[in-house]
């Protein structure tokens, strides 16, 4: 799959998975405002790229939920 076109997805593509701070960088992108604005507008190929990317990096990063989301979905 070719690299993505929206700038936030290009930022993800450029992250160095071998760095010890990778999961922090990934979290910063995924919890950023630009990412949240971009995702609803992704085209099919961009969305496929994102899902594939996240599937590949999921073992490298354990994302904790930010405090604002701590109560969402819990009863």
Secondary structure, DSSP 8 states (H G I E B T S, - for coil): ----SSHHHHHHHH--TTSTTHHHHHHHHHTSHHHHHHHTT--HHHHHHHHHHHHHHTTT------GGGTTTT--
